[in-house]
């Protein structure tokens, strides 16, 4: 009997939550609209308050929401998924934001939120702690389950926020926003996906090789190649320093197998990381020469790649991403011709290295082609913003004849922080106008942001994940 009751309680909670979210979108809530917004949010079955934080001009809530581990079999357990709500007003449109990773609990606005002057719901991706079921059945970490997470939260909150909704996110968050539209195309009124990779065929990555042969200037590429070769030429000295640093910082290398293997992965990532994050217009002149001191080489490598990122402790928070890369999303595979003769462990830089061996992985070759076909033939009111000098934009989403009211934009010289504000004037005006239209925002005919810039809320916080994590 005890064994049966162990799942009856979460099932009862889930049934109550599902009952609250299966009514048609926009259905009236039982609570009067004059009720305090916190009370209305907490009246949703399965919604729990973690804390409220003060924000000028808004109400800001950190919450958790009870979700099924498996949306196909909701009786088989639940977990608490973390989210935040930046509340402006129930008569304003709402942006549904996700980074594809953890959710930040520091109040901020995404670019679409500022442009439309709306509310913002930000969701933590399943299996990123603390939003991880215990025990974790990793087979339930896939793009459809994550899309269903968003769908249930949208259904619950649309009763309160009944105006138009826009899905958005950058990098893996842009991928997430796109997958959400693929599986639930009628939830959102529009989607803005920033620098979202689209690895349709995981084993075909020639686009990355072409990118690295042509990105930036020949002088900058030559300087990077010379410095990364020197980093491997000094392997023994740098390994020793890396090991001393790790011992002092209590870092380990069990996943990689040794300091030397971790160091080689770091070096092979440096060029990718440089173009992903550095302001290329100015950073090329700061690439050290090969005769730089070891101290200066260490400093540059730590800035571009981050030694901590190549330890067990640096990798562990991103295990869900690497698992998805190795089971559905795909990952970059490109050559290192400038490192010929210096690599001791070719082929080590892939997702299997970063995921503990007790977690099985099997790649699904159908997932990304399915999304790609849907975007090409069925996308409606979708916007993709890429960066010309962002390696992740090498394989990006493209639109076909079936797409409607959708666009792909590229920021000239843009890196992984590319956004609408950095587009050329004509593209920026067009993109802003589309977003305002999708959000149902009445304007005076000018395609400009409806909310003034706020130094605290709108400072772009580029999620600096280590290289080869979008």
N, C-alpha and C positions, 0 to 999 in steps of 0.2 A: 504493500500500500504506500509506504514511504517513497518507493521508487516512482510510482505513478504520480504522486503529488508533486514531485520535484519539477515536473514540466507543466502541471496544471496551472500554477500561478502565473508564470510568464505567458502561457497561452491565453489565459483570461485577460491579461493586460493587452496582449496583441489583438485579441478579438475586439476588445473595446476600442482600441485605436483604429483598427480597420473599419469598424462601424462608423467611426467619426469621419473617415476619409473617403468612403466609397460613394458618397452622395455626389450628384453632378457638380462640376466645378462652378463656383460662384453661388452655391446654395447658401441661403441665409443662415447665420449662426444664431443659436438660441439666446446668446448674450446680447443685450442692447448695445448699439454702437457708441453710446455715451459711456460705457464701462471703460475703466482704465485699461490701457493696452496690455499691461502686464497680466492683469486678470484674464483678459481675453486669450492671451497666448497660453497661460497655464490652465485654461479651461479645456484645452485640446487634450484628449486622453493620450497618455504616453509622453507628454511634454513636461519637462522638469527644469526648474531654474537652478543654475549653478551660481550666478551672481549678476547683478546689474552694476554697470559702471557709468559714471557721469560723462556726458559728451554735450558740448554746447550745440543747441539746435536740434538734438536728437534724443531718443531713449535708446540705450544699448544693453542688450541682454546676451549673456552666455547661457546656453541651454543644452539639454540632451533630449533625444527623442528615441523612444523604443522602436527598434526595427527588427524584422525577422532576419535571422542569419541566412535563410534560404527563402526568397520570395516565392518560389515555386511550391514550397512545402512550409508554410508559415508556422505550423505546429511544432517544428523541429528546433525550437530554441530562439532566443532573442538576444540582442545586445543594445547597448546605449550608444547612439551616434551623436557626436558633439556638433553643435551649430551655433551661430551667432545671428542676432537680428539687430540691424541698425534701423531704427524706426523713425521715419520722417512724418508720415501721415497716411491714413488708410485711403485717402483719395488721390494718392500719388502712385505712379507705376513702381514696380519692384524689380530689382536686379537679383538674379540667382547666381551667385559667384562660388566657384570652387577653384582651388589651386591644384587639385588632384593629389594633394598631400595632406598634411595637418592643417587645421584651421588656426589662424591667429586670433588670440583673444584681446589684441590691442585694437581699438576702434580705428577703422580706416574706410575709405571709399575707393572702389574700383573706378576706372575712367568712365565706363558707361553710367555709373551711379551719379557721378558729378554732372555728366552731360545732360541726363534726363531729370536731375534733381529728384531722385526717388529714394525708396527704401532699399535696403540690401540684406539679403539672406545669404550667409556664407556657411558652407557645409564642409565638414571634415570627411575625407575619403575613407571608406570602410577599410579596416585592418591597419590604419595608421593609429598608433596608440594616442589616447586611450580608447578610441573607437574600434576596438578589436574584440570579437567574441572569444570567450574562454570556455573550453579549449578552442583553438583556432583550427577550423577545417579549411585549409587553404584552397581547396577546390571551389569554395564559395566566393573566392575573390576573382570576379570577372567583370567585364564591362557591362553586361546585362544586369547583374545584381546591383552594381553601382548606379546604373540608370534608374532602376526600380526604387532604390533609396531616394533619389531625387524626386521621383514621381510621387511617392507617398508624402514626402514633406510638402511638395507643391500642393497636393490635394488638401492637406491639412491647413496650410496657411492661406490658400486662395480664398477661403471663407472669410478671412479678415482683410486680406489685401486683394481686392477684387478687380483692380485695374490691370493694365497690361503688364506682362512679365517678359524680361530679357535674360537669357542665359549667357554667362560669360566666364572667361578664365584664360590664363596665359600658360603656354607650354603644355604640360600635362593637364592643366586645368582647361586649356582650349580643346584638347583632345576629349576630355571628359564632357564638356559642353556639347561637343559635336556628337558623341556617342549617345548622350541623353536625347538629343533631337532625333537621332536615327530610330531609337526604340520607343520614344513617346513624342512623335512629331507635332501633336496638337496641343501640348502643354504650354509651350512658349510662343510669344508673338514675334520673337526675333532672337538671333544668336550672334554674339561677337566673340570669335575665337582668335586669340593672339598667338603668334609663333607656334602653331600646333603642328607637330610632325605627323606625317601620314605614310607609314612604312607598309605599303601594300603587299610587297613580296619581300619577306625578311632576308632572303638569301641574295637579293639583287640590290646592291648598294652602290652602284657605279656613280650615282648622283653625288655622293660624298667625295669620291675621288676627283670628280670634275670640279667640285667646289674648292677643294684644297689646292688644286692646280691653278686656279684663276682668282681666288679671293684676294682682295687688297692689291698691293703693289709687288712686283718681283723682288724689290729690295727688302720689303718686310718679310715675305715668305722665306727668302734666303737667310735673313737674320734669325728667324725662328728655327729653321732647320739646323743652322750651325750651333745654336745654343742648346737645342735638345740633343744633338749628337754629343756635345761636350758633357751634358748631364749624364749620359751613359758612359762616356769615357772616364768620368770620375766616379763610377759606380761604387767602388770599394770605399772610398772616402765618404761618400754620401750615405752609403748603407750604415757605416759605423756611426755617423752623426744621427741618422734616423733612429737607429737602435737606442742610442743614449737618450735621445729626446723621448722616445716611447717609454723607456723604463722610468724616466723621471715623471712623465705624465700618466703612468699606469695604463698604457695602451698596449694592445696585443695584435697578433697577426695570424690567428688560427684559420680564418677563412682563406687567406692568401697562401698560407703554407710557410712563409718566411718573410723577413724584412726585404730581402732581395727581390722576391717576386712582387711584393707590394710596390716597391720602388719602381720596378719596370712598368707596371700598369700606370703609375702616376706619370711617368715620363711620356708614355704613349698617348696620354690624355692631354698633355700640355697645349698642343697646337689647337685642339678642339676647344679647350677651355679659354684660350686666349681670344679666339674670334667670337666665342659665345658671349663673353662678358665684358671684355675690354672696350673702351671707347677707341675704336680702331683709328679714327682720324688723328688721335694724339698719342696712342699707346705704342705705335710702331717705333717712334723715336726713343722710347724708353726700354726697348729690348736690349739687354746687356750684350756685350761682345763676348766671344768664347773665352777670352783671356781674363774674364771677370774673376774676382776673388771667390773662394768657396762660400764665404759668408753672404756675399751679394747674390750668388747663384741660389743659395738656400732661400733667401728672402724673396727673390723673384718667383721661384717655384712655389713657395708657400702662398704667395699672393694669387697666382694664376690657378694653381691646382689645389693647394691646401693639403699639407701632410696628414692632418687629422682625418681627412676624408678617406684615407687609405689604411685605416685601422679597423679592427672589429667594432670598436665603439662608434666610429664615424659612419660605418656602413649600416649598422643594425637598425637605426630609425627608418631607413629607406628600403628595408627588406620587401615590403609590399610592392614597391615600384619594380624592383629587380625581378620579383616573381612574375609580375604582369608582363614585363619586357620579354621574359623567357617563356611565356605561355600564350600570349595573345598580341601584345603591342608591337613586338619586334624591337630591334635595336640597331644602331649604326655598325657597319662593318666596313672598314676602309684600310687601305694599305699605308705602310710607312716606308716608302722607298728611300727616304733620306736617312733612315736608321738601319739600312742594310748592313748585315754583318755584326751588329751590336746587340741584337735581341737574343736572349737566352730562352725565353718562354713564349714563342709565338703562339697566338690563339688563346692566351690566358684571359685577355680582356673581353669578357662576355658575362652575361647575367648569371650563368651557372657558378662562376667564381664567387659571386657576391651573396648567394643564397645558401644557407646551411644545408648540408647534404641530407639531413633527415627530412627535408621538405621536398617531395618529388615534384618534378616539373615535366610537362609534356606540351609541346607547342601546337596550338590550334591554327592551322594555315587558312582557315575559312573566315576568321573574325575580321581582319582588316580589309580583305577584298570586299566583304559584305558591306562594311561601312563606306568604303570608297565608292562602290556602285550606287549606294543610296544617295550620297552627297552629289555625285555627278548627275543623277537622273531625277532626284526628288527634292533637292534642297530648296527651301523657300524662306526668304527673309533671313539669310545667313551671310555673315561677313567674316572674311579671313584676312588678318593683317600679319604680314611676314616681314622679315628683315633681310635686306640684300646680302649682308655680311654675317648673317647668323647661320652657323652650320646646320641647326635643326630645321631651317627653312629649305634645305636642299631637297628634301622630300616633303612637299606640302600638299594640302588639299587643292584640287582643281574642280572646276565646274563644267558640266556637260550641257547638252541641249535641253535637258529636262529641268534644269535649275531655273527658278523664278525669283526675281527681285533679290538677287544675291550677287556678291562681288568678292574678288580677291585683290588685295592691295599689297604693295611692297614699299617699305621705307627705304629710300636710297641711303646706302651705307649703314643701314640699321643693324643692330645686334639683337640679342635675345630680349632686350627691353623695348623693342619696337611697339609703338601704339598709334592711335589715331592722331594724336597731337603732333607726331613727328612726320606725318605724311606730307607730301607736296601740297601746296595750297588747294589746288582743284580737287585732289583726292580727299583731302581733309574735309572740305566743305561737303562733298558728296556723301562721304561716310557719315558725317555728323547728321546730315539731313535724313539719311536713311534710318539711323538709330532713333532719332526723335519721332519720325513717322511711325516706326514699329512700336514705339512706346506709347503712342497715342497722345503725345504732348503737343498742345497747341502753342505755336510760336508766332512771332510777329513777322515771319518770313525770313528771319536770319538764322542760318544754321550755326548756332553757337551754343556753348554750354549754358544750361539753365541755372546752374548754381555757381556762385563765385568760388574761385580757388581758395582752399583752406590749407594753410601751411602744415597743420598737424594731420588732417585727414587725407590729403591728396598727395602727399609726398610719395613718389613712386618707390615702392620697396621691391626691387627686383629680387625674387627669391633665388639667392645664390646657392643653388645645389651644386655639388661637385660635378666636373665634366662627365658627359655621357649620362646625365640625368636631366630630362627635359623640364 
